[in-house]
Amino acid sequence: MWPDGKRCAAAFTFDFDAESVWIADDPENAERPGVLSQGAYGARVAVPLILELLERRGLPATFFVPGIVAEHHPERVRAIVDAGHELGVHGYTHTPPSRLSAEDEEAELRRALDVLHGFADRVVGYRSPSWDFSRHTLGLLDRLGFRYSTNMMDDLRPYLHPGTGIVELPVQWILDDAAHFWFSAAEWTKPIAAPSQVDEIWRGEFEGIRRLRGCCVFTMHPQVIGRPSRLAFLEALMEHVAGHADTWVASLDAIAEHARSALAGDG
């Protein structure tokens, strides 16, 4: 399936949520600067550090951005695009689709697209807040011209959603930084993992996907992965993944378009 005889594909992706995830979870958090500072760190500190890391490693990435975050932090979104990385839609307010009516879900998608098109001409990928779909989501994505989704956990390789033009690039919680590092003051019993633990898990999963000729999608959040110790782990992981001559590291847009061609029998 992969170009130039490559064995697998890998993508480094970031959900740039900033403060939006806390406000969508509870609108009253908008009046709690201490709570919101957790997301502000992602915009203020982590995104620039991640962009520096990607430049050092010479790697492309995909950033999924809620529309409201792009409006509140336009300088960061411009920096992402200026560095040559892909923008994808992550809702407008980071509200999971299952909590929206069909009309409101479409309005969120259209508004998010409109905002992100102010930064990049090509915006064709969708990652749902919380990887959550409603029964309307797939049809809306197809109708609004999206080219790929990266939300489902039912495969290791890309596939086409039947009856649509949407390529699915599967994900999994095991490759999401929040599943390992996220801390909630409401759940003090959940420990924060050491980077060495996540390094072992992610390298093992990558090697397994590589062996099976799949697509390895790393999902990260600037406010989570962007701590100094975790960035050091991430840089070492990037070096490990990109150091495999048989692994194609690319944006999700590039992977989806190649997979579409291969699935149609053209590649």
N, C-alpha and C positions, 0 to 999 in steps of 0.2 A: 504493500500500500504506500510505502514512503518513498520520497524522491532519492535518486542517485544511489540506490541500493541500501539506504539506511534501514536499520533494524527497528527503530522506534522513533517516536516524536516526544518532545518534552516542552512544556510551557511554564514560565514563571508569571503568575497572575496576581494582581493586587486589587482588593476591594477598598477603594478610598472612601470610607464612610464618614470620616471626621466626626462631627457631633451628631449627625443625623440618626445613627442607630439608637442613641439614648432618647432622643426626642420622639422618634417613631414608637419606641417602646412605651413611653409615658410622656405625654405633652407637658406635664408639670416640670419635667427635667429641664425644660427651656429656661426656667428661672433658677436653676441650680448650677452656678458656674463651677463649683468643685467637681460635680459629676461630669459636666461637659468638657472639663479640662483633659479628661482621658482621651477624648476624640480630638481636641485641639492639638494635642501632642502630635498626632498623625499628620496634621496639616503643617504645623509650625516647624517640626523637627524631623519627623520620620521620612516624609516624601523627599525632601532634598537629600537626605542621607542615602535613600534607596536609589535615587537617580544617579548619585555619585558612584554607588556600587555597580549599577548596571553599566555605566560608562567605563569604569575600570575593567570590567569583565567583557565588555564589547557584546552585550547580549540584548536582544529585544524583549519587551514585556508587553503585557496587556493590562490596562487599568480600567476597572469597572467603577463608574462614578455616578452616584445619585445626582439628578439634576440640581437639587437644592444645594449640594456641596459645591458643584461647579459655579453656581451663582455666588456663594459665600466666599469661595477661595479661588477666584479666577486665575490669579497669578500662579498657583500651583498646577492647575490644569494646563495652562499655557506652557509651563515648564515641561510637563509630561509630553505634550505634543511636539514642542520644539526639540526635545531629545529624540524624537523619532519613534515614540511608543504609541501603541494602539489605544484608543478609547472605546469602551463598551458601556452599554446602558445598565444601570443597577437600580432601576426605578427612579422616581422623582423624589419621594420623601422617605425612602427605605421602608415602606409599608409592605408587608407580605401580601401578594395578590389574593390569597384566600380570605383576607379581611376586607376586600374591596368588592363593590358591585362590578358587573361587566363594564358599565359606563365609566365608573371611576378608574378602573384598571386601564381602560383605553386612554382616558385623559392623562393618567400618569405617564404612560408610555409615550404618548405624543408630546407631552410637555418636556419630558426628559430628552427625547430626540431633538426637539427644537433647541434646547439649551446646548447640548453637546455639539450640534452642528454649527454652533457659533465658534467652536474651537477646531473642529476637524470636519472635512468634507465627507469622509467615509466613516460611518458609525453603523456597524452591521451585526454586532454581537450582543447577546443578552445574558446576564446573570441575575437571577431573581434575588431580592432580599431574602435571606434565610433559605435559599434554594427551594422556594415555595411556589407551586403553580396552582392556579384555579382551573376549573374545567374550560375556561375561556382563553387561557394564556397562549396556548400553542396556535390557535386560530388567529389571535390578534397579532402575534409575531409574524406569522406568514403574510397576513394582510398588510401589515405595515412595512414589509420589505426587509425584515431581518434575514440574515443569511445563516446564522448559527445560534444555538443555545448551548450553554455549559452549566447544566443543572441536574441532570439525571445520574443515577448511580447504578445503572443496570447493565453496564458493559465495561470492557477495557479498551475498546476501539471505537472510533467514530461510526455513526450510522445516520441514515436519513429517517426522519419522522415520516411515516407513511401518509401519503396524500398531501404533503407539504413540500416546500423547498428548503426546509430547515435541517441543517446538519447538527446532530447532537455530539458534543465533545464531553464525554462522561467525566464526572468528578467523584470524590469520595471524602467523607469526613476524616479518614486517616491521613489525608494529605492537606488538611486545613489547619492552619496554625492556631485558630481559636479553640479547636477541640483539645489542644494540648496546653496552651498558654493562658487562655482567657481566665481572668479572675473576676468573681462577682462577690461583692460585700454581703450579698444575701445568702451566699453559699460558702461559708468559711471552711467547710469540710473538704472542698475541692482543692487539692494541692496544685501549685504551679510547677510544671515540668521543667527539668533542666534542659538546656539546649542539647546536651550530649544524648539525652534520651530520645528527643525528637530526631536528631541526626541519625541515630540507629534505625528508627522506624521509617524515616523517609528514604534513606539509602536502600533499605531492604525492600521497600515497596517499589521504588524506581527500578531496582535490579530485576524484580519479579515481572513488572510490566515490560521492561526491555526484553526479557527472555521470551515473553509471550507476544512480542511485536506489537504492543499496544501504544497508547498515548498517555503520558504521565502529566497530569495537570496539577501543579502546585498552587494552592489557593491561600493567599496571605492578606493581612490587613496592616496598613502602615502603623496604626497605633499599637498593634500587637507584636509584629515581627521587628518593628523599628527600634527596639531597645539595643543598646550597644552589644551586649553579649550575644543576642540573637542575630544581629547583623553579621557578626563574625562567623557564626555557625552557617548563616545563609551563604556568605561568600565562599566558604569552603565547600558547601554543597554544590553551588553553581560550578565551581571549578571541577568537582568530581563528575557532575552530569555532562558538562560540555567537553570534558576530557575524553569521553567515549567517542571515537571516530565514527561509530555506527549510530549515533544519536543525533537527530535533527532538532535543534533548539530554535523555536520560532514563535511568532505571535499566534494567538488563536485564530485570527483572521486568515493568516497564511496556511495554517494547518487545516482549517475548515475548507478552504477553497481547494487545496490539494486533495483532501479526502473526498470532496464532492466529485471531483474528476475521476478519482480512483473507483469510487462506488458506482459511477456510471459506466465503468469499463474502459475509461480513457487513459488510465494511468496505472 
